[in-house]
Amino acid sequence: DGGITQSPKYLFRKEGQNVTLSCEQNLNHDAMYWYRQDPGQGLRLIYYSQIVNDFQKGDIAEGYSVSREKKESFPLTVTSAQKNPTAFYLCASSAPGTKAYEQYFGPGTRLTVT
Amino acid sequence: GEDVEQSLFLSVREGDSSVINCTYTDSSSTYLYWYKQEPGAGLQLLTYIFSNMDMKQDQRLTVLLNKKDKHLSLRIADTQTGDSAIYFCAETFSGGYNKLIFGAGTRLAVHP
């Protein structure tokens, strides 16, 4: 079955530590995205990548970093510079060739930093 | 500017119709979307509508688009308890890449 996987589902870290969230897709999509979701708010775009070896900052990139070495994978690192990292993180992908540009989401990773 | 607004809560009785409303600001949006999020899960694409359409129907779901008023609605007929979730409206951004702008989401509660 094609889809997007994110691991782990729950992640706990101590303040000051970097942590990497995994996102893998087997949909053969070129574009991948990372969003952050906080209670009562919509999704905010952290980073996106339209093609391998290329990525751009979204609206709230400060304190985060990404890489896109393979088409299937787009890991997100939450660094110690992110002031408020506790949130629900969602990865998505899309096929730019489709007219509707719809994005498909993974199940999310809930990160708690104490 | 880019902004999508939705009311935060909606409560309906099982079997009734639900109508979730959304307003957006980017008049050049090409597509508008409705996503569903169940507790602790990712977002599931429910349906989308192209900006030159005014209505789209898909089984129990009806999407209405009033482009003049920049108003989008999602009607769920015969609402069931399994429809309880958060519903997000989103629009495409005209800035040249596949950016979606999301509303804050409407929490739909279905009660007996």
Contacts between the chains, C-beta under 8 A, distances in Angstrom:
chain1	res1	chain2	res2	distance
A	4	B	42	7.7
A	6	B	42	7.8
A	31	B	98	5.8
A	40	B	8	6.9
A	40	B	104	6.3
A	40	B	105	8.0
A	41	B	104	5.5
A	42	B	4	7.0
A	42	B	88	6.5
A	42	B	101	7.9
A	42	B	102	3.7
A	42	B	103	5.3
A	42	B	104	4.6
A	42	B	105	6.2
A	43	B	43	7.7
A	43	B	88	7.4
A	43	B	100	7.9
A	43	B	102	4.5
A	45	B	99	6.5
A	48	B	97	7.3
A	48	B	98	7.8
A	48	B	99	7.3
A	50	B	97	6.4
A	50	B	98	7.7
A	56	B	97	7.8
A	58	B	99	7.8
A	90	B	42	5.7
A	90	B	43	6.8
A	92	B	43	7.8
A	94	B	98	5.4
A	96	B	98	6.0
A	100	B	31	5.2
A	100	B	48	5.3
A	100	B	50	7.5
A	101	B	30	7.8
A	101	B	31	6.2
A	101	B	92	5.8
A	101	B	98	4.4
A	101	B	100	7.8
A	102	B	31	7.7
A	102	B	33	6.6
A	102	B	45	5.4
A	102	B	48	6.0
A	103	B	45	7.5
A	103	B	98	7.1
A	103	B	100	6.1
A	104	B	45	6.7
A	105	B	35	7.8
A	105	B	42	3.8
A	105	B	43	4.3
A	105	B	44	7.3
A	106	B	42	5.2
A	107	B	41	5.7
A	107	B	42	4.7
A	108	B	40	7.5
A	108	B	41	6.8
A	108	B	42	5.0
A	110	B	40	7.6
